[in-house]
Every structure is written in C-alpha cells, then in structure tokens.
Amino acid sequence: MALSCPIEVEGTGASATYWRLTHVQADFPACVVEAQLHGYLDQAARQAGKNPLARFNFRFATAGLMADGELSIPAIYGAVRAAPSGQDAQGEPLPSRFAAATDI
C-alpha cells in the first residue's frame, strides 16, 4: 500500500508523487505510534531502489489505529491523510497535505 499525491519538495521545484510508509514505532504503554512516510519521484523510482526525495514524520495516539490488538497499516495511512500540515498565523490547523491522496 502507498499513497499517490504530488507534493513539491521544499526548495527544489521537484515533486514526489509516490508516498510509502517506511517506519512505524509503537509505544503501547504511552499509547503512541510514530510513523515515517518517504516520498519518491514515482512508483518506478521506488521499485528501482532510488533514494527518497522527502520524508514526513507523524505521531498519533494508538486509539483507532489498532484492530484486534494489532496495528492497522490502512488505519495509519488514514491518520496520515487526516493529520494537519501545521498551523496558520492564527494557530488554526492547516489541512493535511495528503487529504487528496489516492491509494495505490
């Protein structure tokens, strides 16, 4: 599973379009999941072993990410789609940069 969503890599003018969950770490006593998404030029570049162009780190509560006592990868991707991409000048959350991403 991966996400397709063109996102310009800051300061480069290039866009990564293929986003893959590459690292997940769970701290069950603290009820926290940390995840990393790496972005590649496209799926072919990832499959060819090319280096990622960008990386985003996420931190979520485990609530809603577990099914039958196991972490759900689709639920983590869903949380990434909903995660705000920062805050505006008034401190309000900005929409997720992955809100319009499609599954691939």
Secondary structure, DSSP 8 states (H G I E B T S, - for coil): --EEEEEE-TTTS-EEEEEEEEEEEEETTTTEEEEEEEEES-HHHHHTT---SEEEEEEEESTTTEETTEE-HHHHHHHHHHS---B-TTS-B---TTTT-EE-
